[in-house]
């Protein structure tokens, strides 16, 4: 019943105006005085009723007018990992010749971001901008989008509330949590050779000229040494060179099983492990890639972490070819594929603390116990059946 009443008041506030407590009292007094004036035909009662009516009409019209002429601008949101603060910056520009006063601003973020961010603004002078910055801590990875920001006011008299959603679409990318792995026998065992082909790859990555394959728009995190300044000046935006990279055949390849047989906790742990192993390999200056059934092989850091932010159990596709090189296979216990390439390592998530470790595979196995800290287990030695 209370929820229904709240929904009704919210609808009234967003489509018209909603009387505050003082506005409701004044509206009741107006009805009482006008009724008394009709019964007694007293002129002073009509005068009081007229003054109250004028105050109410001004209070109904002014909040709606106060919300008009405001334009919302958003600064792009930098991707973050779970556990890090998400910084949001919003500009409210007053395009009118009158100041906007006594505003309440609310950003309509997804529920995973915690409490709804809200701020109060005393005044925005004519033809000026007001900057609002806040941080929040998303509790889950994902690709989030929200279209609106809500403005609310009861100015100038505080008798009627008026709220209007403003179109201000934005999106935020929340990567999986990255564990600070100090050493990882899992990665070190699979390894990458240091032969001539790997050296050629390193040369391509460190080159400042030559070996250019294509130009693309700048993305956050790209090294500034790869910016092609002449093309950037021509197009009016930063352009980055994509260099040819010769990858060794035995690069580190992390593969995540996305079939729909995971528990929610185990799958989130597997995604965290995939992201952490990927970042550890990059920090170790290894050639590393991620394989997902519905995307195939991914190599760019932002692309890999964005794919891990969005992946869910059941994301299956037949168009991705099964890799023919050794890989790290992340899956629940008992779900190792028959055609796992030779030299691969299987990381299995036990379904419960009492589940027995599988011994039915010829591949090295790392068993993840849900009751133990994940970081310590990723840094543990693997066993060979």
C-alpha positions in Angstrom: 0.0 0.0 0.0 2.8 2.4 0.9 4.7 1.5 -2.3 1.5 2.3 -4.3 1.2 5.7 -2.6 4.8 6.5 -3.3 4.4 5.5 -7.0 1.4 7.8 -7.2 3.1 10.8 -5.7 6.2 10.2 -7.9 4.0 10.1 -11.0 2.2 13.3 -10.0 5.6 15.0 -9.3 7.1 14.0 -12.6 4.0 14.8 -14.8 2.7 17.8 -13.0 3.5 19.0 -9.5 3.1 17.4 -6.0 2.1 19.6 -3.0 4.5 19.6 -0.1 3.1 19.5 3.4 2.9 23.3 3.6 1.3 23.4 0.1 -1.3 20.9 1.2 -2.1 22.9 4.3 -2.5 26.1 2.3 -4.7 24.3 -0.2 -6.9 23.1 2.6 -7.1 26.6 4.1 -8.1 28.0 0.7 -11.0 25.6 0.4 -12.1 26.4 4.0 -11.9 30.2 3.6 -13.6 30.1 0.2 -16.4 27.9 1.5 -16.9 30.4 4.4 -16.9 33.3 2.0 -19.6 31.7 -0.1 -21.8 31.1 3.0 -21.3 34.5 4.6 -20.8 36.6 1.5 -18.0 38.5 3.5 -15.7 40.4 1.3 -12.6 40.0 3.5 -12.9 36.2 3.2 -13.0 36.5 -0.6 -9.9 38.7 -0.4 -8.0 36.2 1.7 -9.1 33.4 -0.6 -7.9 35.3 -3.6 -4.5 36.0 -2.1 -4.1 32.3 -1.2 -5.1 31.3 -4.7 -2.6 33.6 -6.2 0.2 32.2 -4.0 -0.8 28.6 -4.9 -0.8 29.4 -8.7 2.6 31.0 -8.5 3.9 28.1 -6.5 2.5 25.6 -9.1 3.9 27.5 -12.1 7.3 28.6 -10.8 8.9 25.1 -10.1 8.1 23.9 -13.6 9.6 27.1 -15.1 12.7 26.8 -12.9 13.5 23.5 -14.5 13.4 24.7 -18.0 16.4 25.9 -20.0 18.9 23.6 -18.3 21.2 21.5 -20.5 23.1 18.5 -19.2 26.6 17.5 -20.3 28.6 14.4 -19.2 32.3 13.7 -19.2 33.2 10.2 -20.5 33.5 7.7 -17.6 36.9 6.0 -17.3 36.7 2.2 -17.0 37.4 0.8 -13.6 37.6 -2.6 -11.9 35.3 -3.9 -9.2 36.4 -2.4 -5.9 37.7 0.9 -7.4 35.8 4.2 -7.2 33.9 5.2 -10.3 34.2 8.9 -10.9 31.3 10.7 -12.6 31.5 14.3 -13.8 28.4 16.2 -14.9 27.9 19.8 -16.1 24.6 21.6 -15.7 24.4 24.7 -18.0 21.9 27.4 -17.6 21.0 28.7 -21.1 18.4 31.3 -19.9 18.7 34.9 -18.8 17.5 34.1 -15.3 19.3 32.2 -12.5 18.2 28.7 -11.6 17.7 28.4 -7.8 17.2 25.7 -5.2 17.7 22.6 -7.4 18.0 18.9 -6.3 19.9 16.8 -8.8 19.8 13.0 -8.9 21.6 10.7 -11.2 19.5 7.6 -12.1 22.4 5.1 -11.9 21.8 1.3 -11.9 21.1 -0.4 -8.6 24.5 -2.1 -8.6 26.1 1.3 -8.0 24.6 1.6 -4.5 22.7 4.6 -3.2 21.3 7.0 -5.7 23.8 10.0 -6.0 22.0 13.3 -5.1 23.2 16.8 -4.7 21.6 20.2 -3.9 22.5 23.4 -5.8 21.7 26.8 -4.4 21.9 28.8 -7.6 23.2 28.5 -11.2 23.6 32.0 -12.5 22.4 32.9 -16.0 24.6 31.6 -18.9 27.0 29.7 -16.6 27.8 26.1 -15.9 27.8 24.2 -12.6 30.0 21.1 -12.2 28.9 18.2 -10.1 31.4 15.4 -9.4 30.7 12.3 -7.4 32.1 8.8 -6.9 30.4 5.5 -6.3 31.6 1.9 -5.9 29.9 -0.6 -8.3 29.4 -4.0 -6.6 29.4 -6.1 -9.8 31.3 -6.1 -13.1 29.3 -5.3 -16.2 28.7 -2.9 -19.0 26.2 -0.3 -17.6 24.1 2.2 -19.4 21.5 4.7 -18.0 19.7 7.4 -20.0 18.5 10.1 -17.6 19.3 12.5 -14.8 16.5 13.9 -12.7 16.0 17.5 -11.7 13.8 18.4 -8.7 12.8 21.7 -7.2 10.1 23.4 -5.1 11.4 27.0 -5.6 10.7 29.6 -4.8 8.2 29.1 -1.9 8.6 25.3 -1.2 4.9 24.6 -1.5 4.9 22.3 -4.5 7.5 19.8 -5.7 8.2 19.4 -9.4 10.6 16.7 -10.9 11.6 16.2 -14.5 13.9 13.6 -16.0 16.5 15.0 -18.4 18.0 12.9 -21.2 21.7 12.5 -20.5 22.7 9.0 -21.7 26.0 7.6 -20.6 27.7 4.2 -20.1 30.3 2.8 -17.7 32.5 -0.2 -18.0 33.3 -2.1 -14.8 36.0 -4.7 -15.3 36.2 -7.8 -13.1 38.3 -7.5 -9.9 42.0 -7.8 -10.6 43.9 -9.8 -7.9 47.5 -8.7 -7.2 49.2 -11.9 -8.2 52.9 -11.9 -7.2 53.9 -15.2 -8.8 51.9 -17.7 -10.7 53.2 -21.2 -11.5 50.1 -21.7 -13.6 51.3 -19.1 -16.1 55.0 -19.8 -15.7 54.4 -23.5 -16.5 52.7 -22.8 -19.8 55.2 -20.0 -20.6 56.2 -18.4 -23.8 59.4 -19.1 -25.7 62.1 -16.4 -26.1 63.0 -17.4 -29.6 63.4 -15.3 -32.7 59.6 -15.0 -33.3 58.9 -13.7 -29.8 61.7 -11.2 -30.1 60.2 -10.0 -33.4 56.9 -9.4 -31.5 58.6 -7.4 -28.9 60.3 -5.3 -31.5 56.9 -4.6 -33.1 55.4 -3.6 -29.8 58.3 -1.2 -29.0 58.7 0.3 -32.5 58.0 4.0 -33.0 58.0 3.9 -36.8 57.5 1.3 -39.5 55.5 -1.9 -39.3 52.2 0.1 -39.3 49.2 -2.0 -40.3 46.4 0.5 -39.9 45.2 3.7 -38.1 42.4 3.7 -35.6 40.8 6.3 -33.1 42.6 6.6 -29.8 41.3 4.5 -26.9 42.0 5.1 -23.2 45.1 3.3 -22.2 46.9 3.4 -25.6 50.6 4.5 -25.3 51.2 8.0 -26.6 54.2 6.9 -28.6 51.8 5.2 -31.0 49.9 8.4 -31.8 50.2 9.4 -35.4 50.3 13.1 -35.1 50.0 14.1 -38.7 46.8 12.0 -39.2 45.5 13.2 -35.9 45.8 16.8 -37.1 44.1 16.0 -40.4 41.1 14.2 -38.8 40.7 16.5 -35.8 41.0 13.6 -33.3 43.8 11.4 -32.0 44.7 8.5 -34.3 46.8 5.6 -33.1 48.9 3.2 -35.3 48.2 -0.5 -35.1 51.5 -2.4 -35.6 52.0 -5.8 -37.1 52.7 -8.3 -34.3 54.1 -11.8 -34.9 52.8 -14.0 -32.1 54.6 -17.1 -31.0 52.8 -20.3 -31.5 52.9 -21.1 -27.8 51.6 -17.9 -26.4 49.6 -17.9 -23.2 46.0 -18.5 -24.1 43.3 -18.3 -21.4 40.0 -20.0 -22.3 36.8 -19.6 -20.2 34.0 -22.2 -20.4 30.7 -20.2 -20.8 28.3 -23.1 -21.0 25.4 -22.8 -18.6 26.5 -25.2 -15.9 28.1 -22.8 -13.5 26.9 -21.6 -10.1 26.9 -17.8 -9.8 29.6 -17.6 -7.3 31.9 -20.0 -9.1 31.5 -18.2 -12.5 32.3 -14.8 -10.9 35.4 -16.4 -9.4 36.4 -17.8 -12.8 35.9 -14.4 -14.5 38.1 -12.8 -11.8 40.7 -15.5 -12.3 40.7 -15.0 -16.1 41.2 -11.2 -15.7 43.9 -11.5 -13.1 45.8 -14.1 -15.0 45.6 -12.0 -18.1 47.0 -8.9 -16.3 49.7 -10.9 -14.6 50.8 -12.2 -18.0 51.0 -8.7 -19.4 53.0 -7.5 -16.4 55.3 -10.4 -17.0 55.7 -9.2 -20.6 54.2 -12.4 -22.1 52.1 -12.6 -25.2 48.7 -13.4 -23.9 45.2 -13.7 -25.3 41.7 -14.7 -24.1 39.4 -17.2 -25.9 35.6 -17.2 -25.4 33.3 -19.4 -27.3 31.2 -16.5 -28.6 34.0 -14.2 -29.5 37.0 -16.3 -30.4 40.5 -15.0 -29.6 40.8 -11.5 -28.1 44.2 -9.7 -27.5 43.7 -6.0 -26.9 43.7 -5.2 -23.1 40.5 -3.0 -23.2 38.8 -5.5 -25.5 39.6 -8.5 -23.3 38.6 -6.8 -20.0 35.4 -5.5 -21.6 34.5 -9.0 -22.8 35.1 -10.3 -19.3 32.9 -7.5 -17.9 30.0 -8.5 -20.1 30.3 -12.3 -20.3 27.6 -14.4 -18.7 26.9 -18.2 -18.4 25.1 -19.4 -21.5 27.0 -17.1 -24.0 27.6 -19.8 -26.6 28.3 -19.7 -30.3 29.4 -22.1 -32.9 31.3 -19.6 -35.1 34.4 -19.5 -32.9 36.9 -22.1 -33.9 38.3 -24.2 -31.1 42.0 -23.3 -30.5 44.7 -25.8 -31.6 47.3 -24.6 -29.1 48.0 -25.2 -25.5 45.7 -23.2 -23.2 44.5 -22.6 -19.7 41.0 -24.0 -19.5 38.7 -22.5 -16.8 35.6 -24.6 -16.1 33.6 -26.3 -13.3 34.8 -29.7 -12.1 33.9 -32.5 -14.5 33.6 -30.3 -17.6 36.9 -30.7 -19.4 36.5 -31.1 -23.2 37.7 -34.2 -24.9 39.7 -32.3 -27.5 41.7 -30.1 -25.1 45.0 -29.5 -26.9 48.1 -31.2 -25.6 50.1 -29.2 -23.0 47.0 -27.5 -21.7 46.3 -26.8 -18.0 42.9 -27.3 -16.5 41.6 -25.0 -13.7 38.5 -26.6 -12.2 36.1 -25.0 -9.7 34.9 -27.6 -7.2 31.1 -27.5 -6.7 31.4 -27.6 -2.9 34.1 -27.9 -0.2 33.4 -31.6 0.1 33.7 -32.3 -3.7 36.5 -34.6 -4.7 39.2 -33.4 -7.1 38.9 -34.9 -10.5 41.6 -37.4 -11.6 40.1 -38.4 -14.9 42.4 -36.1 -17.1 45.9 -36.4 -18.3 46.3 -32.7 -18.2 47.8 -30.8 -15.2 45.0 -29.6 -12.9 44.6 -26.8 -10.5 41.5 -27.3 -8.3 39.9 -24.1 -6.8 38.2 -24.6 -3.5 35.4 -22.1 -2.9 36.1 -22.0 0.8 39.7 -20.9 0.4 41.1 -17.5 -0.7 41.3 -17.3 -4.5 44.5 -15.3 -4.6 46.5 -17.9 -2.7 45.1 -20.8 -4.9 46.1 -19.0 -8.1 49.6 -18.7 -6.7 49.8 -22.3 -5.7 51.7 -25.1 -7.5 49.6 -27.2 -9.9 49.5 -31.0 -9.8 49.8 -33.6 -12.5 47.5 -36.5 -12.5 
